[in-house]
Amino acid sequence: MKACGLVHKYGDNVDTDVIIPARYLNSSDPKELAAHCMEDIDREFIHKVNEGDIIVAEKNFGCGSSREHAPIAIKAAGVSCVIAETFARIFYRNAINIGLPIIECAEAAKTIEAGDRVSIDFDSGLITDETKGVSFQGQAFPPFMQKIIQAEGLMNYINQK
């Protein structure tokens, strides 16, 4: 599995309240959630993001409340992967459970900049900043997690079994 896209960059402690503000949690429709993704931290995000793009952030991405709406909004907005130095544990689990690939890699998170074109090989964990011509070794997904992501989430994976 691979992903490739342009980077949208954020700093530390991007919490679930700015990923999808609470005022939109009355909907569980992924398209509706995507329309408001990141709007409290980056009003232009939804107008700039394209299918396959990548979010890169620093420490503690997805902290705050444990809402599953946050990774759903990101995925439905077209983001193919989130790279961060660290993730909040509940966000990490929610992302995998809905089939959103996420990779921890401190060096990549610090070096990659907004607008860079980045590709990721999920089998090896290799992250390549094609704009800068540098690569970083992230943590590869274990085979069972790759199967969950390929199935578009845990429920689909279980239903296929």
N, C-alpha and C positions, 0 to 999 in steps of 0.2 A: 504494500500500500504506500502511496505517495501523495503529497500535497504540494502545491506551488501557488504562490500569490504575493500580492503586495502587502506590506506591513502597516498596521495601525498600532502605534506605540503608546503605552501608558506606564505610569510609575508604580509606586508601592501602594498596597492596601486598597486596591480597586474592589469595593465591596458589592454585594449583590443588590444593594439599594440603588447604586448608580448603573449597574449593568441593566437592570429592569426595575424602574421605580415602582414602589408599592402601589401607587395610584392606578397602575395598569394590571394589577394582579387579579382583578375581577374577570379576566379572560384567561382561558387556557389554550386559545387558538395560537399556534406557533407564528402565523403570519402577522397577527395583531401584536404579539409580543415583539417580534422582529422590528416592527415599525417604530418601536420606542426604545430599542436596544441602545444602550450607552448614552441616551440623550441628556442625562443630568451631568455627565462628565465631558461629552463631546457632541454638541447639538448637530454637527454636520456628519457624524459617523454614518448614519443610515443613508445619506446621500452620496457618500464617498465609497462605501464598501461595495465590493463586487464579489460574485460567486468565486470561491476559492481563496479569498484573501485570508490573511493571518493576523491575529492579535499577538503582540509581544508586550509583556509587562514585567515588572520587577518582582518584589517580594509580596507574598500573601495575597495573590489574586483570588478573588471569589470569597473573601472573608465576609463576615456578617451572618445574616439569617440563612437558614439552610434551604431556601426555596429552589426547587427544581426548575422554576421558570427561568432562572438566569442562564444556565447552559442551553436551554431550549431556545431562548431569544437569540443567543449568539449563533447557534447552529442554523436557525431559521433565517438569520440575516445573511447567510451564505459563507460564514467563516469556516474554513476547512481545518483549522488547528489553532490552539492557543499555546504559546510558549511563554513560560515565566520562570523566574528564579525559584519561586516556591508557590504552591497553591494551598488554600485552605482545604483541609482534608475532606470536609463534606462536599465542597464544590468538586473536588477531584472525583469522588465517588459518583456524584450526580452526573458529571460530564460523561464518564465512561458508561454509566447506566443508560444514557440517552444517545450514546454513539458519537460524542464529540471528542475527537482526539486532542489530548493535551500532553505537553512534554515539559519536564523540568530541566532547565539547563542555565545555570547562573551566567556563564560566560556569554552565551548567545543573547540572553536577556539584557545584559549590560552593553553589548557591542552593536547589535542590530538597531537600526534607526528607522523611523517612520519613512515610508516610501520605498524602502529597500525591497527588492524581489528576493524571496526566500523559498527554497524547496526543502522538503523534509521526506526522508525515507523512514517510514515507521518500522520496517523490518530491522534496520540497523540502528535507528536512532540518530542518524547523521542529518544534521541541519546545515544547509549551505546558503550563505548569503551571497547570491549570485551577483548582486550589485558590487559588493566589496571583494568578491573572489576568495572568501574565507569560509572554512567549515568548522563546526563545533560538534562534539560528541554528546548527544543527549541520551537519556535512558530509553532503550528500545522497549516496546510493549511486549510482554510475554504473549505467547501464542493464543492463550484463551482470551486475553483482552483484545487482541487483534480480531478475533472471531466475533466478539461482541460489537466492536466498532463496525466491522464489515456488515454485520446484520442490522446496522442502524439502531442498536440499543439492546439492552438486556432482555426486555420482553420479547422482542423479535427473535433473539437468539434462542431463548427458551422455547418459543413456539415452533421454531425450526427443528428442534431436537426430537 
